[in-house]
Amino acid sequence: MSQFKRRKFLQSTAAVAAGAAAGPFIWVKDANAQWSSTPEKGAKLRVLRWSRFVQGDIDRYMVNVKAFQDKYGIEVRVDSEGWEDVRPKAAVAANTGAGPDIILSTNDDANLYPEKLVDVTDVCNYLGAKYGGWYPVCDPYLRPDGKKWIGVPLGVAGVAMVYRQSHMKAAGFDTFPKDTDGFLKLCKALKEKGTPPGFALGNATGDGNTWCQWLVWAFGGKLVDTNNKVVIDSPETVKALEYVKDMYGSFVPGTLSWLDPNNNKAFLDGQISLTNNGISIYYAAKNSQDPKVKEMVADIQHAHFPIGPVGKPSELMQITQFMTFKHTKYPQAAKELVRFLMEGEQYNPWMQAAIGYVSQPLRAFEKNPIWTVDPKHTVYRDGAAIMLDNGHDGPLGYASAAAMADYIVLDMVAEASSGNKTPKEAAERAEARAKRYYKL
């Protein structure tokens, strides 16, 4: 994405700020939500976080970090890496006992090395009591034993269907399809009109994993059952892969190598008219200086993923969290920084500045006016409320985190889509790969 100057950023968010003034933030503070902590003297912190797709995110994040530094006199260094690059760096930090004090990770990475992470139960209990509680999906990711928190949820990078309304109507659809049958028809109709869809099939942490998991779950497939027995080689999975092979025929060429930035670029370049993404495509169009891209703003729409044969939502969002490593010399300072960034005075303006690219993990923040100041934002509000966790149906842990990190489901979908393997062969290979991690 292009980098936007601070002046342009402030102009683009003026309407949001006006909305905030008209509708102040409201949350119920629990009288028992008390916090007391004394950071270590001379503390210095290093934070590694994923790179922004929305400039307002990093702009406001750094404003909040500076406010913390000014208040506590604690130096904080913030480094950024691509979404795909954070995971290996976090693994190195865990294995070597050196590196950043805090890492903003994704999905269930914390379950790869829970013994290397600082217990943050006190921070989570305080924030949960003060801000209406955590959404239940946070528990399997960061409180796997139901008691101890191994990380603090930052939020959910919501994912939705992003499409050009005029192209959809030109293809013969007045409304976005709500089921997978209608969705496949739309994809084919868009291709026939020369405005094809495109979905990432490379090892994309966000966009690739999310839509591929949705696809399999929508047809009743799953990697494991409730007992963590690998069951991905099933008739339901094969049905999903037969469906996606048909769907892949409508895609723009090149999606097998796409990572998270590629579908953004293809959409804004006019190469595709339908993909899955966070709110970053819409944000980039609103802030673009290119007149052709600017014209897209009114035409861009968002929708929830279609419902498959299972008859209920089966969406995966990308949860992100603060992991504090035990090798830090300053665990109290690290906790204080995380607590400070999650307080409403910092969190609400940050979520606004990023126009909801990351939605709240705490219920109180769903009242933020960012979700209603523009109806195109609203679909992203409920990410944590509707998402399934990526262990579905089994419990999260080392195996689920490793399977996700190894892109087992995504690779299976890519193999079947491209015809490199038959749907049955792709499912069999995924089963064999998964069994290396799920050893009962």
C-alpha positions as CSV (number, residue, x, y, z in Angstrom):
1,M,0.0,0.0,0.0
2,S,1.1,3.6,-0.5
3,Q,2.2,5.6,2.4
4,F,0.1,8.6,3.2
5,K,1.3,11.8,4.7
6,R,0.0,12.8,8.1
7,R,-1.9,15.8,6.6
8,K,-3.8,13.6,4.2
9,F,-4.5,11.1,6.9
10,L,-6.1,13.7,9.1
11,Q,-8.2,15.0,6.3
12,S,-9.5,11.5,5.5
13,T,-10.5,10.8,9.1
14,A,-12.2,14.2,9.8
15,A,-15.6,12.7,9.2
16,V,-14.9,9.9,11.7
17,A,-13.7,12.4,14.3
18,A,-17.0,14.3,13.8
19,G,-18.9,11.0,14.3
20,A,-17.0,10.5,17.6
21,A,-17.9,13.9,18.8
22,A,-21.6,13.3,18.1
23,G,-21.6,9.8,19.7
24,P,-19.2,9.6,22.6
25,F,-17.7,6.3,23.7
26,I,-19.6,4.4,26.3
27,W,-18.6,1.5,28.4
28,V,-19.5,0.2,31.9
29,K,-16.6,0.3,34.3
30,D,-16.6,-2.4,36.8
31,A,-15.9,-1.0,40.3
32,N,-13.7,-4.0,40.9
33,A,-11.5,-3.3,37.9
34,Q,-8.4,-2.0,39.7
35,W,-4.9,-1.9,38.3
36,S,-1.7,-1.3,40.2
37,S,1.8,-1.9,38.8
38,T,5.2,-0.4,39.1
39,P,7.4,-0.7,36.0
40,E,11.1,-1.5,36.6
41,K,13.5,1.4,36.9
42,G,15.5,2.0,33.8
43,A,13.2,-0.1,31.7
44,K,13.5,-0.2,27.9
45,L,11.2,-2.1,25.7
46,R,11.5,-3.5,22.1
47,V,8.3,-4.3,20.3
48,L,7.9,-6.2,17.0
49,R,4.6,-5.8,15.2
50,W,3.2,-6.7,11.8
51,S,3.3,-4.0,9.1
52,R,0.3,-1.8,8.6
53,F,-2.0,-2.1,5.6
54,V,-3.8,1.0,6.8
55,Q,-1.6,4.0,7.4
56,G,-3.8,5.4,10.2
57,D,-3.1,2.3,12.2
58,I,0.6,2.9,12.6
59,D,0.2,6.7,12.8
60,R,-2.1,6.4,15.9
61,Y,-0.2,3.5,17.3
62,M,3.0,5.5,17.4
63,V,1.1,8.5,19.0
64,N,-0.1,6.1,21.7
65,V,3.4,4.7,22.2
66,K,4.8,8.2,22.5
67,A,2.2,9.0,25.1
68,F,3.3,6.0,27.1
69,Q,7.0,7.1,26.8
70,D,6.1,10.6,27.9
71,K,4.1,9.4,30.9
72,Y,6.5,6.7,32.2
73,G,9.9,7.8,30.9
74,I,10.3,4.3,29.3
75,E,12.0,4.1,25.9
76,V,10.0,1.9,23.5
77,R,11.5,0.8,20.2
78,V,8.9,-0.4,17.6
79,D,9.9,-2.5,14.6
80,S,7.6,-3.7,11.8
81,E,7.7,-6.8,9.6
82,G,5.4,-8.3,7.0
83,W,2.6,-10.5,8.4
84,E,4.4,-13.7,7.0
85,D,7.7,-12.6,8.6
86,V,6.6,-12.1,12.1
87,R,6.0,-15.8,12.8
88,P,9.5,-17.0,12.1
89,K,11.0,-14.1,14.1
90,A,8.8,-14.9,17.0
91,A,9.8,-18.5,16.8
92,V,13.5,-17.5,16.9
93,A,12.9,-15.3,19.9
94,A,11.1,-18.1,21.7
95,N,13.8,-20.7,20.9
96,T,16.9,-18.5,21.6
97,G,15.5,-16.6,24.6
98,A,16.5,-13.3,23.0
99,G,14.9,-10.6,20.8
100,P,11.9,-8.3,21.2
101,D,10.2,-8.1,24.6
102,I,6.8,-8.0,23.0
103,I,5.6,-9.4,19.7
104,L,2.3,-8.7,18.0
105,S,1.5,-12.2,16.6
106,T,-1.4,-13.7,14.7
107,N,-3.7,-16.7,14.9
108,D,-2.7,-19.3,17.6
109,D,1.1,-18.7,17.4
110,A,1.1,-18.3,21.2
111,N,0.2,-21.9,21.5
112,L,3.5,-22.9,19.8
113,Y,5.5,-21.9,22.9
114,P,3.2,-21.0,25.8
115,E,6.0,-21.9,28.3
116,K,8.1,-19.1,26.9
117,L,5.5,-16.4,27.5
118,V,4.8,-14.2,30.5
119,D,1.6,-14.9,32.4
120,V,-0.6,-11.9,31.7
121,T,-3.7,-13.1,33.6
122,D,-3.7,-10.0,35.8
123,V,-3.8,-7.7,32.8
124,C,-6.5,-9.6,31.0
125,N,-8.7,-9.9,34.1
126,Y,-8.4,-6.2,34.7
127,L,-9.2,-5.2,31.1
128,G,-12.1,-7.8,30.9
129,A,-13.7,-6.5,34.1
130,K,-13.4,-2.9,33.0
131,Y,-14.5,-3.2,29.4
132,G,-17.5,-5.6,29.4
133,G,-15.5,-8.8,29.0
134,W,-13.6,-10.6,26.2
135,Y,-15.4,-12.3,23.3
136,P,-15.4,-16.0,23.9
137,V,-13.2,-16.8,20.9
138,C,-10.3,-15.1,22.7
139,D,-10.2,-18.0,25.3
140,P,-9.1,-20.9,23.0
141,Y,-6.4,-18.7,21.5
142,L,-4.9,-17.1,24.6
143,R,-6.4,-18.9,27.7
144,P,-6.1,-22.5,26.4
145,D,-6.3,-24.1,29.9
146,G,-9.3,-21.9,30.8
147,K,-7.4,-20.2,33.6
148,K,-4.1,-18.6,32.6
149,W,-3.8,-16.0,29.9
150,I,-0.6,-16.4,27.8
151,G,-1.2,-13.3,25.7
152,V,-3.4,-10.2,25.6
153,P,-5.8,-10.0,22.6
154,L,-5.3,-6.9,20.6
155,G,-8.2,-7.5,18.2
156,V,-9.4,-9.2,15.1
157,A,-8.2,-8.2,11.6
158,G,-11.7,-8.7,10.1
159,V,-12.1,-10.3,6.6
160,A,-15.1,-9.8,4.4
161,M,-16.0,-10.1,0.7
162,V,-15.0,-7.0,-1.1
163,Y,-16.6,-6.3,-4.4
164,R,-17.5,-3.7,-7.1
165,Q,-21.2,-3.2,-6.9
166,S,-21.5,-2.0,-10.5
167,H,-19.7,-5.0,-11.8
168,M,-21.9,-7.3,-9.7
169,K,-25.0,-5.7,-11.2
170,A,-23.6,-5.8,-14.7
171,A,-23.2,-9.6,-14.1
172,G,-26.9,-9.9,-13.4
173,F,-27.0,-9.8,-9.6
174,D,-28.9,-7.1,-7.7
175,T,-27.6,-8.2,-4.3
176,F,-24.6,-10.1,-3.1
177,P,-25.3,-13.9,-2.9
178,K,-25.8,-15.2,0.6
179,D,-25.1,-18.9,-0.2
180,T,-22.3,-20.7,-1.9
181,D,-24.4,-21.8,-4.9
182,G,-25.2,-18.2,-5.7
183,F,-21.6,-17.1,-5.0
184,L,-20.2,-19.6,-7.6
185,K,-22.7,-18.3,-10.2
186,L,-21.6,-14.7,-9.4
187,C,-17.9,-15.6,-9.9
188,K,-18.6,-17.2,-13.2
189,A,-20.7,-14.3,-14.4
190,L,-18.1,-11.8,-13.4
191,K,-15.5,-13.7,-15.5
192,E,-17.8,-13.7,-18.5
193,K,-18.1,-9.9,-18.2
194,G,-14.4,-9.5,-18.1
195,T,-14.3,-8.4,-14.5
196,P,-13.1,-11.6,-12.8
197,P,-12.6,-12.4,-9.1
198,G,-9.3,-13.3,-7.5
199,F,-8.4,-15.0,-4.2
200,A,-5.0,-15.5,-2.8
201,L,-3.7,-19.1,-3.0
202,G,-0.1,-18.5,-2.1
203,N,1.0,-18.8,1.5
204,A,-0.8,-15.7,2.6
205,T,-1.2,-15.6,6.4
206,G,-4.3,-13.4,6.3
207,D,-6.3,-13.5,3.0
208,G,-5.3,-17.0,1.9
209,N,-5.8,-18.8,5.2
210,T,-9.1,-17.1,5.9
211,W,-11.0,-17.9,2.7
212,C,-9.6,-21.4,2.4
213,Q,-10.7,-22.3,5.9
214,W,-14.1,-20.8,5.3
215,L,-14.5,-22.8,2.1
216,V,-13.8,-26.2,3.8
217,W,-15.9,-25.4,6.9
218,A,-18.8,-24.2,4.7
219,F,-19.1,-27.7,3.3
220,G,-18.7,-29.4,6.6
221,G,-15.1,-30.3,6.2
222,K,-12.6,-29.9,9.1
223,L,-9.0,-30.7,9.8
224,V,-9.8,-32.5,13.1
225,D,-12.8,-33.6,15.1
226,T,-13.5,-32.6,18.8
227,N,-11.0,-35.3,19.9
228,N,-8.2,-33.9,17.7
229,K,-8.4,-36.9,15.4
230,V,-7.5,-35.8,11.8
231,V,-10.5,-36.1,9.6
232,I,-9.7,-33.8,6.7
233,D,-9.9,-36.6,4.1
234,S,-13.7,-36.7,4.2
235,P,-16.6,-36.6,1.6
236,E,-17.4,-33.1,2.9
237,T,-13.9,-31.8,2.2
238,V,-13.9,-33.4,-1.3
239,K,-17.1,-31.6,-2.0
240,A,-15.5,-28.3,-1.0
241,L,-12.5,-29.0,-3.2
242,E,-14.7,-29.9,-6.2
243,Y,-16.5,-26.6,-5.7
244,V,-13.4,-24.6,-5.5
245,K,-11.9,-26.3,-8.6
246,D,-15.0,-25.0,-10.5
247,M,-14.7,-21.6,-8.8
248,Y,-10.9,-21.3,-9.7
249,G,-11.8,-21.4,-13.3
250,S,-13.2,-17.9,-12.9
251,F,-10.1,-16.4,-11.2
252,V,-7.8,-13.9,-12.8
253,P,-4.4,-15.7,-13.7
254,G,-1.6,-15.7,-11.1
255,T,-3.5,-16.3,-7.8
256,L,-1.5,-19.4,-7.0
257,S,1.5,-17.1,-6.0
258,W,-0.5,-14.3,-4.4
259,L,0.4,-13.2,-0.8
260,D,-1.6,-10.8,1.3
261,P,-0.7,-7.6,-0.6
262,N,-1.4,-9.0,-4.1
263,N,-5.2,-9.0,-4.1
264,N,-5.2,-5.5,-2.7
265,K,-3.1,-4.3,-5.6
266,A,-5.1,-6.3,-8.2
267,F,-8.4,-4.9,-7.0
268,L,-7.2,-1.3,-6.9
269,D,-5.6,-1.8,-10.4
270,G,-8.9,-2.9,-11.8
271,Q,-7.7,-6.4,-12.5
272,I,-10.4,-8.0,-10.3
273,S,-13.8,-7.0,-9.0
274,L,-14.2,-9.5,-6.1
275,T,-11.9,-10.8,-3.4
276,N,-11.7,-11.3,0.3
277,N,-9.9,-8.7,2.4
278,G,-9.9,-6.4,5.4
279,I,-11.1,-2.9,5.2
280,S,-7.7,-1.8,3.8
281,I,-8.8,-1.8,0.1
282,Y,-11.6,0.6,0.9
283,Y,-9.2,2.8,3.0
284,A,-6.6,2.9,0.3
285,A,-9.2,3.9,-2.4
286,K,-10.5,6.7,-0.1
287,N,-7.0,8.0,0.4
288,S,-5.6,7.5,-3.2
289,Q,-4.5,10.5,-5.2
290,D,-5.2,8.6,-8.4
291,P,-8.5,9.8,-9.9
292,K,-9.3,6.4,-11.3
293,V,-8.9,4.7,-7.9
294,K,-10.7,7.5,-6.2
295,E,-13.7,6.8,-8.5
296,M,-13.9,3.3,-7.0
297,V,-14.8,4.5,-3.5
298,A,-18.6,4.7,-4.1
299,D,-18.6,1.4,-6.0
300,I,-16.7,-0.7,-3.3
301,Q,-19.0,-2.7,-1.1
302,H,-18.5,-5.3,1.7
303,A,-20.4,-8.5,2.6
304,H,-20.1,-11.4,5.0
305,F,-18.9,-14.7,3.5
306,P,-21.7,-16.8,1.9
307,I,-23.3,-19.6,3.9
308,G,-22.5,-23.1,2.7
309,P,-24.3,-26.4,3.1
310,V,-23.6,-26.4,6.8
311,G,-26.3,-23.7,7.0
312,K,-24.4,-21.3,9.4
313,P,-21.5,-18.8,9.3
314,S,-18.1,-20.5,9.0
315,E,-15.8,-17.6,8.8
316,L,-12.2,-17.4,10.1
317,M,-10.8,-14.0,11.0
318,Q,-7.2,-13.2,11.9
319,I,-6.9,-12.7,15.6
320,T,-3.8,-10.7,16.7
321,Q,-2.3,-10.4,20.2
322,F,0.5,-9.1,22.4
323,M,2.9,-11.9,23.4
324,T,5.4,-10.9,26.1
325,F,8.4,-13.2,26.3
326,K,9.9,-14.5,29.5
327,H,13.4,-13.4,28.4
328,T,12.4,-9.7,28.9
329,K,14.2,-8.0,31.6
330,Y,11.2,-5.7,32.2
331,P,8.0,-7.8,32.5
332,Q,6.2,-5.2,34.6
333,A,7.0,-2.4,32.1
334,A,5.9,-4.7,29.3
335,K,2.6,-5.4,31.0
336,E,2.1,-1.7,31.7
337,L,2.7,-0.8,28.0
338,V,0.1,-3.4,26.9
339,R,-2.4,-2.3,29.5
340,F,-1.9,1.3,28.5
341,L,-2.4,0.6,24.8
342,M,-5.6,-1.3,25.5
343,E,-7.3,1.4,27.6
344,G,-10.2,3.2,26.0
345,E,-8.4,6.5,25.9
346,Q,-5.8,4.9,23.5
347,Y,-7.7,2.0,22.0
348,N,-10.7,3.9,20.7
349,P,-8.8,6.6,18.8
350,W,-6.5,3.9,17.4
351,M,-9.4,1.8,16.1
352,Q,-10.9,4.9,14.5
353,A,-7.7,6.0,12.9
354,A,-7.4,2.6,11.2
355,I,-11.2,2.8,10.3
356,G,-11.8,-0.6,11.9
357,Y,-9.0,-2.6,10.2
358,V,-8.7,-4.3,13.5
359,S,-11.9,-4.8,15.4
360,Q,-12.3,-5.0,19.2
361,P,-11.7,-8.1,21.4
362,L,-13.5,-6.4,24.3
363,R,-17.3,-6.0,24.1
364,A,-17.4,-2.4,25.2
365,F,-15.5,-1.1,22.2
366,E,-18.2,-2.3,19.8
367,K,-19.9,1.0,20.6
368,N,-17.1,2.9,18.8
369,P,-18.8,5.2,16.2
370,I,-16.3,4.0,13.6
371,W,-18.7,1.1,13.0
372,T,-21.7,3.3,12.1
373,V,-20.2,6.5,10.7
374,D,-20.0,4.7,7.4
375,P,-22.3,1.7,6.7
376,K,-19.5,0.1,4.7
377,H,-17.5,-0.3,8.0
378,T,-20.2,-2.2,9.8
379,V,-19.6,-5.7,8.4
380,Y,-16.2,-5.7,10.0
381,R,-17.5,-4.8,13.5
382,D,-18.5,-8.4,14.5
383,G,-15.4,-10.3,13.6
384,A,-14.7,-11.6,17.1
385,A,-18.3,-12.3,17.7
386,I,-18.9,-14.5,14.6
387,M,-15.6,-16.1,13.9
388,L,-14.6,-19.7,14.5
389,D,-11.2,-20.5,15.9
390,N,-8.7,-22.1,13.6
391,G,-8.6,-25.4,15.5
392,H,-12.3,-26.1,14.6
393,D,-13.5,-28.6,15.8
394,G,-10.6,-29.5,18.1
395,P,-8.9,-27.6,20.9
396,L,-6.2,-25.1,20.0
397,G,-2.6,-26.0,20.9
398,Y,0.8,-26.8,19.4
399,A,-0.7,-29.0,16.7
400,S,-3.3,-26.5,15.5
401,A,-0.8,-23.7,15.5
402,A,1.8,-25.8,13.6
403,A,-0.8,-27.0,11.1
404,M,-1.8,-23.4,10.4
405,A,1.8,-22.2,10.2
406,D,2.4,-25.1,7.7
407,Y,-0.5,-23.9,5.5
408,I,-1.9,-27.4,5.3
409,V,-5.5,-26.4,4.4
410,L,-4.5,-23.6,2.1
411,D,-2.1,-25.8,0.2
412,M,-4.8,-28.5,-0.1
413,V,-7.2,-25.9,-1.6
414,A,-4.5,-24.6,-4.0
415,E,-3.6,-28.1,-5.2
416,A,-7.2,-29.0,-5.9
417,S,-8.0,-25.6,-7.5
418,S,-5.1,-25.7,-9.9
419,G,-5.7,-29.4,-10.9
420,N,-2.2,-30.3,-9.6
421,K,-4.0,-33.0,-7.6
422,T,-7.5,-34.3,-7.7
423,P,-9.8,-33.2,-4.8
424,K,-9.4,-36.7,-3.3
425,E,-5.6,-36.7,-3.7
426,A,-5.3,-33.2,-2.2
427,A,-7.4,-34.2,0.8
428,E,-5.3,-37.4,1.3
429,R,-2.1,-35.4,1.3
430,A,-3.5,-32.9,3.7
431,E,-4.4,-35.7,6.1
432,A,-1.0,-37.2,5.9
433,R,0.6,-33.8,6.6
434,A,-1.7,-33.0,9.5
435,K,-1.0,-36.4,11.2
436,R,2.6,-35.3,11.6
437,Y,1.4,-32.7,14.1
438,Y,-1.7,-34.4,15.6
439,K,-0.3,-37.5,17.2
440,L,-2.9,-39.2,19.4
